[in-house]
Amino acid sequence: MKNPEGHVTSLEYLRKPSLCLLVFPLLALVSFFRLQLTCIALQEQDEAARKREREKQDAMHKLKTTILVSAMIIAVAGAVFAVTKKLRER
């Protein structure tokens, strides 16, 4: 049975066993590979999202470290200034 465009319909495949044996395994293979490609794409997206999150955390960690080191330098400079001021007073 053909549709108006002249293509064989799916019912035609079911009526001929030789076509069923050929078409259904091919459809199964196509579906399998589509599923595999979809899984690979999802894994790549997940990996990219994790990488962005790690980069964001690394940037935050660097900022925190920079702030702490700056605070320590200011504290040491303040202590040195206070000690030199006390020594001058004597």
N, C-alpha and C positions, 0 to 999 in steps of 0.2 A: 504494500500500500504506500503510495507516495502522496505527499502534501502538494498544494498548488504550485510550490516552487520547484517541484520535481525531486525533492529530497526524500529519502526513505525514512519512515517514521519508526519510533521505537517498537511499535507493535510488530512491524515486519521482522525485526531482529528476534523477537520472541517466537515467531512462527517457524523460523528456520534454525534448527539446532546448530548447524555448522557456524552460523553467524553468532549465535549466543556464545559458543565456545571461544570465539575469537574476540568478540566485543567486550564481554563482561570482565575478563581478566585484564584487558587493556584499560578499561575504565577504573578498575581497582588499582592498577599501577599508577595511573594518572592521579587518582585521589591520594594514594600513599605519598607520592612525590610532592604533591601540593601541601600535604600535611607536614612533610619533612621541611619543606622550604619555609612554611609558616612558623614552625618551631625554631628554625635557625634565625629567622628574622626577629622573633620575639626574644630569643636569647641575646642577639646583638643589641637590641634596644635596651634590654635589662642591664647588660654590661655597660653600655654607654651611660645609662642613668646612674649606675654605681660609680663610674669613673667621675662623672660630674659632681656627685655627692662627696667623693673623696677629695677632689680638688677644692671644693667649697670648705670642707673641714680643714684641709691643709692651710688654706688661706686664713681661716679664723685662728688656727693654732699659731701661725707666723705672727699675726697681729697681736695676739695675747702675749707671745714671747717678747715681741718688740716693746710692748708697753711695760712689761715687768722689768726688762733689762734697763729701759730708760728710767724707770722709777728707782731702781737700785743705784744707777749712776748719779741721779739727783740726790739721793739720800747720802751717798758717800761724799759727794761734793759739799753738801750741807754740813756734814760732820767735820770735814776738813776745814771748812770756813769757820765753824764754831771753835774748833781747837786752835786755829791760828789767831782768832780774835782774843781767846783767853790768854794765849801766850804773849800777845802784844800788850795786854793790860798789865801783866806782871812786870 
